[in-house]
Amino acid sequence: MARTKDPAVRSLLLDRAAHMLRTRQPVTLRTLVAGTGVSTMAVYTYFGGMDGLWTALRQEGFTRLSGKLAAVTMTADPVRDLAALGAAYLSNALESPDLYRVMFDAGFALEDAGAADETLHSLVRAIERAQAKDRFRTDVDPVELATQSWAIGHGLASLVATGPLPPEALGHGVPLLTALFTGAGDDPDRCRRSVERGWRRS
């Protein structure tokens, strides 16, 4: 009879592996489970071995991010929604800073590259909605603008979640995104109000 897997054990091992990497501790079967209350067999049960754990590690970051983005309620204001997606991105990074660092380490393979692509596509869809509502110019490339927006969020997340800046620095997201979206054609005052509403989630 197959043993039921506990998602909490899987998350525990992934979080611990990410933390050990950040703190430059050697990650082996024994060091990974030391002090966790689970046996080395758990690594095989949940990941098929250490190679499987490394593959799952980076993927887990995008899986958790996808969950955060999916939880953002879309409204009639697509610019607010863009800011809210950025705030959800930051929230994910702050809650799982060790996994966040691994997400963008190309040295680890991804089980499903499409999950990483979906992160950008969620922004693209919001930008296309903004264009349809005449908030952004139609000559704006949605993918390019989404990439620029992601770069702002990623920069803040990296500097606050895993870097030298205090949480108060997240407030810079409002003027940065307002400038970006105004450049894409939105009215400055309306844009700032929308961004402020969405950014309150961070």
C-alpha positions in Angstrom: 0.0 0.0 0.0 1.5 3.4 -1.1 2.2 5.7 1.8 0.5 9.1 1.7 2.9 11.9 1.1 2.8 14.9 3.4 3.1 18.2 1.5 4.5 19.8 4.6 7.5 17.5 4.6 8.2 18.3 1.0 8.1 22.0 1.7 10.3 21.6 4.7 13.0 19.9 2.7 12.9 22.4 -0.1 13.0 25.4 2.3 15.8 23.8 4.2 17.8 23.1 1.0 17.3 26.7 -0.2 18.4 28.1 3.2 21.5 25.8 3.3 22.5 27.0 -0.2 22.1 30.7 0.8 24.2 30.2 4.0 26.8 28.1 2.0 26.3 25.0 4.0 27.2 21.7 2.3 23.9 20.0 1.2 24.0 16.2 1.4 21.4 13.6 2.3 22.4 13.6 5.9 22.9 17.3 6.4 19.6 18.1 4.7 17.5 16.0 7.1 19.6 16.7 10.2 17.4 18.0 13.0 14.2 17.9 10.9 12.8 14.7 12.3 12.6 13.0 8.9 14.9 10.3 7.6 17.1 10.4 4.5 14.6 8.1 2.8 12.2 11.1 2.7 14.4 12.6 0.0 13.8 9.6 -2.2 10.2 9.4 -1.3 9.4 13.0 -2.3 12.1 13.7 -5.0 13.6 10.4 -6.1 17.0 11.4 -4.7 19.1 14.5 -4.6 19.0 15.2 -8.3 15.2 15.3 -8.2 15.4 17.7 -5.2 17.6 20.1 -7.1 15.2 20.1 -10.0 12.1 20.6 -7.7 13.9 23.4 -5.8 13.9 26.0 -8.4 10.4 24.9 -9.7 8.9 25.3 -6.2 9.8 29.0 -6.3 7.7 29.5 -9.4 5.0 27.3 -8.2 4.6 29.4 -5.1 4.8 32.6 -7.1 2.1 31.4 -9.5 -0.2 30.8 -6.5 0.4 34.3 -5.3 -0.4 35.8 -8.7 -3.4 33.7 -9.1 -4.8 34.9 -5.8 -4.8 38.6 -7.1 -8.4 39.6 -7.8 -8.7 41.3 -11.2 -10.8 44.5 -11.2 -12.1 47.0 -13.7 -8.8 48.9 -13.3 -6.1 47.1 -15.2 -3.3 49.5 -14.1 -4.3 48.8 -10.5 -4.2 45.1 -11.3 -0.7 45.4 -12.7 0.5 47.1 -9.5 -1.2 44.4 -7.5 0.5 41.7 -9.4 3.8 43.4 -8.7 2.9 43.6 -5.0 2.1 39.8 -5.0 5.5 39.2 -6.6 7.2 41.1 -3.8 5.1 39.3 -1.1 6.2 36.0 -2.5 9.9 37.0 -2.4 9.6 38.3 1.2 7.9 35.2 2.4 10.4 32.8 0.8 13.6 34.7 0.3 15.8 31.7 0.1 13.7 30.0 -2.6 13.5 33.4 -4.3 17.3 33.4 -4.8 17.2 29.9 -6.3 14.4 30.8 -8.7 16.7 32.8 -11.0 19.7 30.5 -10.7 20.0 29.0 -14.2 22.4 26.4 -12.8 19.3 24.5 -11.6 17.0 22.9 -14.2 13.2 23.7 -14.3 10.7 20.8 -14.5 8.2 23.1 -16.2 9.6 26.2 -17.9 6.1 27.2 -18.8 5.4 27.9 -15.2 8.1 30.5 -15.2 6.9 32.0 -18.5 3.4 32.3 -17.0 4.7 34.8 -14.5 5.5 37.2 -17.3 2.3 36.4 -19.2 0.1 37.4 -16.3 1.6 40.9 -16.7 1.2 40.8 -20.4 -2.5 40.1 -20.2 -3.1 43.0 -17.7 -1.2 45.3 -20.1 -3.4 44.2 -23.0 -6.5 44.9 -20.9 -5.0 48.4 -20.2 -4.6 49.0 -23.9 -8.2 47.9 -24.6 -9.4 50.4 -22.0 -7.3 53.2 -23.6 -5.0 53.5 -20.6 -1.9 52.5 -22.6 -1.1 53.4 -26.2 -1.7 50.6 -28.7 1.8 51.0 -30.1 3.3 49.8 -26.8 4.7 46.3 -26.9 3.0 44.4 -24.1 5.8 41.9 -23.6 8.4 44.7 -23.5 6.4 46.7 -21.0 5.8 43.6 -18.9 9.5 42.9 -18.9 10.2 46.4 -17.7 7.6 46.2 -15.0 9.0 42.8 -13.9 12.5 44.3 -13.8 11.3 47.0 -11.3 9.7 44.4 -9.1 12.6 42.0 -9.3 15.0 44.8 -8.4 13.1 45.9 -5.3 12.5 42.3 -4.3 16.2 41.4 -4.6 17.3 44.5 -2.7 14.9 44.1 0.1 14.2 40.3 0.4 17.8 39.2 -0.1 19.8 42.4 -0.1 20.7 45.5 1.9 17.6 47.7 1.7 15.0 47.9 4.5 11.3 47.1 3.8 10.5 50.8 3.6 12.3 50.8 0.2 9.4 48.9 -1.3 7.6 52.3 -1.4 9.8 53.2 -4.4 7.7 50.9 -6.4 4.9 53.5 -6.7 6.8 56.3 -8.4 8.8 53.8 -10.5 5.7 52.1 -11.9 3.8 55.3 -12.2 6.6 56.7 -14.4 6.8 53.5 -16.5 3.0 53.4 -17.0 2.7 57.1 -17.7 5.4 56.7 -20.4 3.1 54.0 -21.9 0.4 56.5 -22.2 -1.6 56.6 -19.0 -2.7 59.9 -17.4 -0.2 60.7 -14.6 -2.7 61.5 -11.8 -5.0 58.6 -12.7 -2.0 56.3 -13.0 -0.6 57.1 -9.6 -3.9 56.5 -7.9 -4.2 53.1 -9.6 -0.7 52.1 -8.7 -1.1 53.2 -5.1 -4.3 51.1 -4.8 -2.6 48.0 -6.2 0.7 48.5 -4.4 -1.0 48.5 -1.0 -0.7 44.8 -1.0 3.1 44.9 -0.6 
